[in-house]
């Protein structure tokens, strides 16, 4: 060892400080690099292969960040007077104005299975908002409610709403369009499409 304790002539002397090994990655070489690693005893050695190709690509990292930003629940002082929810179900069709017991049970089961940010959502953080007869979407329909996830249920074409089974970003999060809830309950294929869309958009 040199007199300057910040430099070590033999890195193997640091084995006790770094039991998992000492790694050095060259900046300009994308090929696999062989790095000696000393195990618990100095006599045992193994070779660790590290490749930059195995690292997560920048595109995937950016995509994950964008998704996290979309369903972010960041604090805004102006929202103190608002009711903050996790999911709002916005219903536009008269067929969803009143449900029978079977439809209500299907709604409860579906909402209990949905996850946001990989976590189950409490029933008190989910609310249904009726907008029967409205021809277009505007934030005033939500009243004093805020939510990062808005599920729109309608068989009609509504202005400012994405196409069926599609999503669009909102200021607070994401909006997803589905058929009317009553129509979905009566059609097995629609049920599958709704579930797959929810899982794909919310990543659970």
Protein Blocks (a to p, Z undefined) as FASTA:
>chain_A
ZZblkbcfblmlmmmmmmnopcdddfklcbdcddddddfblkbccdddddfklpccfklm
mmmmmmmmmmgccdcfklmmpccdfbdcddfbfklmpccfklmmmmmmmmmmpcgehiac
dfklpccddfehiabdcfklnomaccfbdcdddfbdcehiacehiacddfklccdddddf
klmmmpmklmmmmmmmmmmmnoZZ
